[in-house]
Amino acid sequence: MTTLFRNALVVAMDDEHRSQPFRADVLVVDDRIDAVGPDLPVPEGATVVDATDRLMMPGLVNAHVHSWEALFKGRYDNLPLELWMLLSYPILGVEPMSDRLVYLRTLLVGLESLRNGATCLLDDVIEMPTQSLSALDAVFRGYEDIGIRANCSGNIVNRPYIDSIPFVEDVLPAELLAEARAMPPRTVEEYLMTSKEALSRYDGRAGRLRYVIAPSGPQRCTDDLFVAANELSREHDTTFHVHVLETKMQAVTGREFYGSTLVEHLDSLGVLSDRATLAHGIWLTDSDITRLGEVGASVAHNPISNLKLGSGIAPWRALLDAGVNLGLGSDGLSSNDSARMFDVVKSAALLHKVTQPDYTTWPTADEVLWAATRGGARSARLGSEVGAIAPGRKADFLMLDLRSVNFTPVNDIAQHLVYVENGESITEVWVNGQVVVRDGRCLLIDEDAVLEEIRELGGEYLKKFAKVEDINRVFEPYIRDIYQRCCGEPMGINRFSGDERAWVGAL
């Protein structure tokens, strides 16, 4: 299929133009952009589209999302991460979702993502109580059917969750500790066997799906798993995706478990490289940031989730200055509570304006758009494939109506995209050279039927899940005590005067 877009206003996010708009024709041949420039010749058999009233830009890349949480949007509030996880990722009593519900849940994430301009996402699939290949297959089938580009993990935790938290031996009753440790975690060998099978089945599927290596976090996984997982990631050139230093409790955990920061511990294992993406990266020390820049690592910044869970504010300017690649993520649909990437873009631009009074260091619209496109693409090991409107790139792009309210009147286009646009101006979304959204509707699925079935099956699941939440609330007073103990610990970090690494008004 060949399509020539005539006279579009292009925000290419390429190396030459970045976010500066220009008028051009764009030729799409099959799944790639073939040419960008003025007055391109019309190939034989091409469909010609007058794009004079359209803005064309690369699709947004969601660098970190959890589809497990899709049924829990609007369910929790005013809980820090470790207490929120007791309910959203329960320790006791949770039953696996049916493969059908996993499939529908995945479609829901894909639907919301595509409608709001995300053409690529990294789904860190944390299945509860554990992940099966059949459930992972349902995830891949969902993203294949809806038409999005997706990188999906076989997330692994091989320590009991309770043992990823410091001071539990001091605080929890022995019988409760024993109950939390009763289910044996998966072994390193089981994880590697499952991942190798998943790589064989899914990596490269449909020309737009990849399997990702994602040990959950250094406090949640053993050292031997990290080393083995990193080697598997290297062999297959996948992202090595890890949660690191999302909360102050995790900063305390590094010191208590390893006598170092969690970044220093990962570095000692030899697993930091340009394949590594650290989800969150809030409570980083200056030396942590320097090291991440030296190895060319990425940080997936999740501003909305970090605000809702009270986790803190990632050091945006310090990371960029150190050469760390930044992508933007929605995080899960329970801690956000959506997968809308234009919300994330605006939040990232606004959040860091309150971290220090030197306004010359605040994020620019261009930097935020770069993180939302090129930064996310690089984080996903797709840096040469997506994230820009340029010859040779995959044809993953958005068409927006320049006559919409959001562009009336037009001032600075980049600032309109960051501060004004909310997805309502999107007329079409293309992925891999195919139109997958037109006029707000996903074209490859029956949206109404999918939503109706989710209401039915999801409603039944949530009724059962409410009982699981009640069971796990038994841990709440003990984890709350540990949380308060950790948040009272001095970390030697200046909270506001020129340093972003914390919440404002911290303890």
C-alpha positions in Angstrom: 0.0 0.0 0.0 1.3 3.5 -1.0 -0.1 6.7 0.4 1.2 10.3 -0.3 0.2 12.9 2.2 0.3 16.3 0.5 1.4 19.5 2.3 1.1 18.3 5.9 2.5 20.4 8.7 5.1 18.0 10.0 6.6 17.9 13.5 9.2 15.3 12.6 11.1 14.9 15.8 14.1 14.0 13.6 17.7 15.1 14.3 17.5 18.1 12.0 14.1 19.6 12.9 13.2 18.2 16.3 9.9 19.8 17.2 10.1 22.7 14.7 7.2 22.3 12.3 7.6 22.5 8.5 5.4 21.9 5.5 6.2 18.8 3.5 4.8 15.8 1.6 5.2 12.5 3.3 5.2 9.2 1.3 4.3 6.0 3.0 5.1 2.7 1.3 3.9 -0.5 3.0 5.1 -0.3 6.6 7.7 2.5 6.3 8.0 6.2 5.6 9.7 6.3 2.2 10.3 10.1 1.6 9.7 13.5 3.3 10.0 16.7 1.3 8.3 19.3 -0.9 6.4 18.4 -4.1 7.2 14.7 -4.1 6.2 12.8 -7.3 3.1 10.6 -7.1 4.0 6.9 -7.4 1.8 4.8 -9.7 -1.2 3.5 -7.8 -0.6 5.7 -4.8 -3.5 7.1 -2.7 -3.1 10.9 -2.5 -4.4 12.7 0.7 -4.6 16.4 1.0 -3.1 17.1 4.4 -3.1 20.9 4.3 -5.2 21.1 7.4 -3.4 18.3 9.2 -0.5 18.1 11.6 1.6 14.9 11.2 3.8 13.8 14.1 5.3 10.5 15.3 3.2 8.4 17.6 3.9 8.8 21.3 5.8 6.0 23.0 4.6 4.9 26.5 7.8 3.7 28.1 6.2 2.0 31.1 2.7 0.7 31.7 1.2 -2.3 33.6 -1.8 -3.8 31.9 -2.6 -5.9 35.0 -4.1 -2.8 36.6 -6.6 -2.1 33.8 -9.5 -3.3 35.9 -8.5 -1.2 38.9 -8.7 2.3 37.5 -10.4 4.7 39.9 -10.2 2.2 42.7 -7.6 3.4 45.2 -6.5 6.8 46.5 -4.2 8.4 49.1 -1.9 5.3 49.5 1.9 5.3 49.1 3.3 2.6 46.8 4.0 -0.1 49.4 0.5 0.2 50.9 -1.2 0.5 47.5 0.6 -2.7 46.3 -1.0 -4.7 49.1 -4.3 -4.1 47.4 -3.4 -3.9 43.7 -0.8 -6.7 43.8 -2.0 -8.8 46.7 0.3 -11.1 48.7 -2.5 -13.6 49.7 -5.5 -15.1 48.1 -5.4 -13.8 44.6 -6.6 -16.0 41.8 -5.4 -15.6 38.2 -7.5 -13.9 35.7 -8.9 -16.1 32.9 -7.0 -15.9 29.7 -10.1 -14.4 28.1 -10.1 -11.6 30.7 -6.4 -11.0 30.2 -7.0 -10.7 26.5 -9.9 -8.2 27.0 -7.8 -6.3 29.6 -5.0 -5.9 27.0 -7.4 -4.6 24.4 -8.6 -2.0 26.9 -5.1 -0.8 27.4 -4.4 -0.8 23.7 -7.7 1.0 22.9 -7.0 3.8 25.4 -3.4 4.1 24.3 -4.1 4.3 20.6 -7.0 6.7 20.9 -4.8 9.1 22.8 -1.9 8.9 20.4 0.4 6.2 21.8 1.5 4.0 18.9 4.0 2.0 20.9 4.1 0.9 24.5 6.1 -1.2 26.9 3.8 -3.3 29.0 5.6 -4.6 32.0 3.1 -7.4 32.6 3.1 -8.3 36.2 0.5 -11.1 36.3 -0.8 -12.2 39.7 -0.2 -14.5 41.4 2.3 -15.6 38.7 2.6 -15.4 34.9 1.8 -18.4 32.7 2.6 -18.7 29.0 -1.1 -18.9 28.2 -1.7 -15.6 29.9 1.3 -14.1 28.2 -0.1 -15.4 24.9 -3.4 -13.6 25.6 -1.4 -10.3 26.1 0.4 -10.7 22.8 -2.8 -11.7 20.9 -4.5 -8.6 22.3 -1.9 -6.2 21.1 -1.6 -8.0 17.8 -5.3 -7.8 17.2 -5.7 -4.1 18.1 -2.8 -3.1 15.9 -0.5 -1.3 18.4 3.3 -1.7 18.6 4.1 -3.4 21.9 7.0 -4.6 24.0 5.7 -7.1 26.6 7.6 -8.4 29.5 7.8 -11.6 31.4 8.1 -9.7 34.7 9.7 -11.8 37.4 9.8 -11.5 41.2 11.7 -14.4 42.7 11.7 -13.3 46.3 8.5 -13.3 48.3 7.1 -9.8 48.2 7.3 -9.5 51.9 11.1 -10.1 51.8 11.5 -7.1 49.4 10.6 -4.7 52.3 13.1 -3.8 55.0 12.5 -4.4 58.7 9.8 -7.0 58.3 11.4 -9.3 60.8 11.2 -6.5 63.4 7.6 -5.6 62.7 5.5 -8.5 61.4 4.2 -11.3 63.6 5.9 -14.6 62.9 2.7 -16.3 61.7 1.9 -13.6 59.2 5.5 -13.7 57.9 5.2 -17.4 57.4 1.9 -17.0 55.6 3.4 -14.4 53.3 6.3 -16.7 52.5 4.2 -19.8 52.0 4.0 -19.6 48.2 7.5 -20.4 46.8 8.7 -18.0 44.1 9.7 -19.1 40.7 13.3 -20.3 40.3 15.9 -18.7 38.0 15.8 -21.8 35.8 12.0 -21.6 35.5 12.1 -17.9 34.5 14.8 -18.5 31.9 13.0 -21.4 30.4 9.8 -19.4 30.2 11.6 -16.4 28.7 13.4 -18.4 26.1 10.1 -20.0 25.0 8.4 -16.5 24.9 11.3 -15.1 22.9 10.8 -18.0 20.4 7.0 -17.5 20.2 6.6 -13.8 20.3 9.7 -11.7 19.6 9.1 -10.1 16.2 5.5 -11.3 15.9 3.4 -9.3 13.4 6.4 -7.1 12.7 5.7 -4.9 15.8 5.7 -7.1 18.9 8.7 -7.9 21.1 9.3 -9.8 24.3 11.2 -7.9 27.0 13.4 -9.0 29.8 12.2 -7.4 33.0 13.3 -8.5 36.5 11.0 -6.5 38.7 13.6 -4.8 40.9 16.9 -5.4 42.8 15.1 -5.8 46.1 12.6 -8.2 44.6 15.0 -10.5 42.7 18.1 -12.5 43.6 21.5 -11.5 42.2 21.8 -14.7 40.2 18.5 -13.9 38.4 19.7 -10.4 37.5 22.9 -11.7 36.0 21.2 -14.4 34.1 18.4 -12.2 32.9 20.9 -9.5 31.7 22.8 -12.1 29.7 19.5 -13.2 28.0 18.7 -9.6 27.3 22.2 -9.1 25.7 21.9 -12.2 23.6 18.5 -11.0 22.1 19.2 -7.3 22.2 16.1 -6.5 24.3 15.4 -3.8 26.8 16.5 -4.7 30.3 13.6 -3.2 32.2 13.8 -2.7 36.0 12.0 -0.8 38.7 14.6 1.2 40.6 14.3 3.8 43.4 10.6 4.7 43.0 10.2 5.5 46.7 12.1 6.5 49.8 11.5 3.1 51.2 13.4 1.6 48.3 16.3 4.0 49.0 16.4 2.7 52.6 16.1 -0.8 51.3 19.3 -0.5 49.3 21.2 0.6 52.3 19.7 -2.1 54.5 20.0 -5.0 52.0 23.2 -4.2 50.3 24.9 -1.3 52.1 24.8 0.8 49.0 22.3 2.4 46.7 20.3 0.1 44.5 22.0 1.6 41.4 25.4 0.8 42.9 24.3 -2.7 43.6 23.1 -3.2 40.0 26.4 -1.8 38.8 28.3 -4.2 41.0 26.5 -7.1 39.2 27.5 -5.7 35.8 23.9 -5.3 34.5 23.9 -1.5 33.8 24.3 -0.8 30.1 22.6 1.1 27.3 20.0 -1.7 27.2 18.9 -0.9 30.8 15.8 1.2 31.5 15.1 2.1 35.1 11.4 2.7 35.7 11.0 5.8 37.9 14.5 6.6 39.1 13.4 9.2 41.7 15.6 8.6 44.7 18.9 8.7 42.9 22.1 10.1 44.3 24.3 12.3 42.2 26.8 9.4 41.7 23.9 7.2 40.6 22.9 9.7 38.0 26.5 10.1 36.8 26.9 6.3 36.4 23.6 6.0 34.5 24.8 8.6 32.1 28.2 7.0 31.6 26.7 3.7 30.5 24.0 5.3 28.4 21.0 3.9 30.4 17.4 5.2 30.2 14.9 6.3 32.8 11.2 5.8 32.2 9.7 8.9 33.9 6.2 8.4 35.3 5.1 11.8 36.6 1.4 11.2 37.2 1.8 7.9 39.0 4.6 9.3 41.1 2.4 12.2 42.1 -0.6 10.0 42.9 1.4 7.6 45.1 3.4 10.4 46.7 6.6 8.8 45.6 8.5 11.9 44.7 9.8 13.9 41.7 12.4 12.4 39.4 15.5 14.6 38.8 14.7 15.6 35.2 17.4 18.2 34.6 20.1 16.4 36.4 19.4 13.2 34.4 19.4 15.1 31.1 22.6 17.0 32.0 24.3 13.7 32.8 23.4 12.2 29.4 20.7 9.8 30.7 18.0 9.1 28.1 14.5 10.0 29.3 11.3 8.4 28.2 7.8 9.0 29.5 5.4 6.4 30.9 1.9 6.3 32.2 2.7 3.5 34.6 -0.2 1.3 35.6 -3.9 2.1 35.1 -4.5 2.0 38.9 -1.7 4.3 40.0 -2.3 6.8 37.1 -5.4 6.0 36.5 -5.3 5.9 32.7 -2.9 5.2 29.8 -3.5 8.6 28.2 -0.1 9.8 27.1 -1.0 13.4 26.3 -1.8 13.7 30.0 1.6 12.4 30.8 3.3 14.8 28.4 1.6 17.8 30.0 2.3 16.6 33.5 6.0 16.1 32.8 6.3 19.6 31.4 4.5 21.1 34.4 5.8 19.1 37.3 9.5 20.1 37.1 8.6 23.8 37.2 8.1 23.6 41.0 11.3 21.8 41.8 13.6 24.7 41.7 13.3 28.5 41.2 15.8 28.6 38.4 13.3 28.8 35.5 16.1 28.4 32.9 16.4 24.7 34.0 12.7 23.9 33.6 11.7 21.5 30.8 11.1 22.9 27.4 8.3 21.7 25.2 10.9 20.4 22.8 12.6 18.3 25.5 9.3 16.9 26.6 8.2 15.9 23.1 11.6 14.3 22.5 11.2 12.2 25.7 7.6 11.2 24.6 8.8 10.1 21.1 12.6 9.6 20.6 13.4 9.0 24.2 10.8 6.3 24.6 11.8 4.7 21.3 15.4 4.5 22.4 14.3 3.0 25.8 12.4 0.3 23.9 15.5 -0.5 21.7 13.6 0.9 18.8 15.6 4.1 18.4 16.2 3.6 14.7 12.8 2.3 13.9 10.1 4.6 15.4 9.8 8.1 17.1 10.4 10.3 14.0 8.8 11.2 10.7 11.9 10.4 8.5 12.7 8.2 5.6 13.3 4.6 6.6 11.3 4.8 9.9 8.3 2.7 10.6 5.1 4.4 9.6 3.8 5.0 13.1 2.3 8.5 13.2 -0.6 10.7 14.2 -2.7 13.0 12.1 -4.2 15.9 14.0 -6.8 18.5 12.9 -5.3 22.0 12.8 -8.8 23.4 12.6 -9.7 22.0 16.0 -10.3 24.0 19.2 -6.9 23.0 20.5 -5.1 24.7 17.6 -7.3 27.8 17.4 -5.6 30.2 17.2 -2.2 28.7 16.4 0.8 30.0 18.3 3.8 27.8 19.1 3.0 24.3 17.7 5.3 22.4 20.1 3.7 24.2 23.1 0.2 23.4 21.7 1.1 19.7 21.6 2.5 19.8 25.2 0.1 22.1 27.0 -3.1 22.3 24.9 -3.6 19.0 23.1 -5.4 16.2 24.9 -5.9 13.8 22.1 -9.2 15.3 20.9 -7.6 16.7 17.7 -6.4 13.2 16.6 -8.2 12.2 13.3 -6.1 9.2 12.5 -3.5 6.9 14.1 -1.2 4.8 11.9 0.9 1.9 13.1 3.2 -0.1 10.8 1.7 1.6 7.7 -1.9 0.8 8.7 -4.7 3.0 9.8 -5.7 1.7 13.2 -7.8 4.6 14.6 -10.0 7.0 12.7 -12.2 9.7 14.2 -11.7 8.4 17.7 -12.6 4.7 17.0 -10.3 1.7 16.8 -10.8 0.1 13.4 -9.5 -3.4 14.0 -11.7 -4.4 16.9 -15.4 -4.1 17.8 -15.0 -1.5 20.5 -18.6 -1.7 21.8 -18.5 -5.5 22.1 -15.1 -5.5 23.8 -16.2 -2.9 26.4 -19.5 -4.8 27.1 -17.6 -8.0 27.7 -15.1 -6.3 30.0 -18.0 -4.8 32.0 -19.5 -8.3 32.4 -16.3 -10.4 33.1 -14.4 -7.6 34.8 -17.3 -6.9 37.1 -17.5 -10.6 38.1 -13.7 -10.6 38.8 -13.8 -7.4 40.8 -16.5 -8.9 43.1 -14.1 -11.7 44.0 -11.1 -9.4 44.1 -12.8 -7.3 46.8 -12.5 -10.3 49.2 -8.8 -10.6 48.3 -8.3 -6.9 49.2 -10.0 -7.6 52.6 -7.6 -10.5 53.3 -4.5 -8.5 52.5 -5.5 -5.5 54.7 -4.1 -7.5 57.6 -0.7 -6.4 56.5 -1.6 -2.7 56.4 -0.7 -1.6 59.9 2.7 -3.3 59.8 3.7 -2.0 56.4 2.4 1.5 57.4 4.8 1.3 60.4 7.7 0.4 58.2 6.7 3.1 55.7 6.7 5.8 58.4 10.0 4.5 59.8 11.6 4.8 56.3 10.2 8.2 55.6 11.6 9.5 58.8 15.1 8.4 57.8 17.4 11.2 56.8 18.9 10.5 53.3 21.3 13.4 53.0 19.3 14.9 50.1 18.3 18.5 49.9 14.6 18.5 49.4 13.9 21.7 47.5 16.6 24.3 47.2 17.8 23.4 43.8 17.4 19.6 44.1 14.5 17.8 42.5 15.0 14.4 44.2 12.0 14.3 46.6 8.6 15.5 47.2 8.2 19.1 48.1 7.9 19.6 51.9 9.4 16.2 52.6 9.9 14.9 56.1 
